[in-house]
Amino acid sequence: MQLGQREIISQGLRPAVFQDLYHFFMTLSWPRLFATIAAFFLAFDLLFGWLYYLVPGCIANLNPPGFAGAFFFSVETLGTVGYGEMHPQTLYGHIVSMIEIFVGLMTLALITGLMFARFSRPRARFLFAANAVVRPINGKLTLMFRAANARQNVIQDASAQLRMLRDEVTEEAFRIRRITDLSLVRAQHPAFILGWNIMHVLDHTSPLKDETAESLNAASTVFILNLSGTDVTTGQVLTARHEYSCSTIRWNQGFRDILEVDADGTVRIDYRKFDEIEPLAVTGLKPSVQPNDPSSNTPTPPPAEGVSSSD
């Protein structure tokens, strides 16, 4: 698994797929899910076709003869769509077909339930900007994240939580991975429809008050942003999470404005600029050299934030 820039490899745990099949099928991608169902269907057909083939004459009007006919009869029986030409004609054939019909009905019920569970599972279509920025807001240095609702419907009582994970060493030289909650300027949004700038002020109360890009990188810092809210269309609670490694934090830069107003007053929001950032003509920030920072040395005026700047 991946946590920020860290790749985590777990050892000593036995695979428990068959003890947790529901979770396994809920987390499979759609192509892999259909491939797995098709593989199970083919396996059952081959198994019961082989059982029919073991006792010649148990199926009347077998066509084509041999294993091919037994296999296709198995397919029709498992799907409960027999065409009437081929049918069991011995006690053995009736017993095997009875078992196969039961397996087919149970399989159909399980697949139906699984499909319903996957389609009815709430999915948030929240967008998160690729980078976070550190910039002055009202004279205070502020860590800012940008999020948006791609469905553009109302997410009622949306809430945001920001947490920082970093390596620390205690007084006893014990190395730990500490989780710290970071307070937000506004952690609630009554109607999250378009955009939301989520901000944490780096004042004297902030755990980040003395941090720079270098110190964050040395501690392998990761920021985890969680959003949740109720979709008024479906009544379901939506949740989403995004992780920002310290290398994605851009100092003395701001998000490019995505809001434009036409001459006739029409408001346009250009999500093609959602991930774009630009340097600010602001001095007095903590000196830091951002790793892999492509920013230019040419200052530009601070952007007008528009709709996307709701705090």
Secondary structure, 3 states (H helix, E strand, C coil): CEECCEECCCCCCCCCCCCCHHHHHHHCCHHHHHHHHHHHHHHHHHHHHHHHHHCCCCEECCCCCCHHHHHHHHHHHHCCCCCCCCEECCHHHHHHHHHHHHHHHHHHHHHHHHHHHHHHCCCCCEEECCCEEEEEECCEEEEEEEEEECCCCCEEEEEEEEEEEEEEECCCCCEEEEEEEECCCCCEEEEECCEEEEEEECCCCCCCCCCCHHHHHHCCCEEEEEEEEEECCCCCEEEEEEEEEHHHEEECEEECCCEEECCCCCEEECHHHCCCEEECCCCCCCCCCCCCCCCCCCCCCCCCCHHHHCC
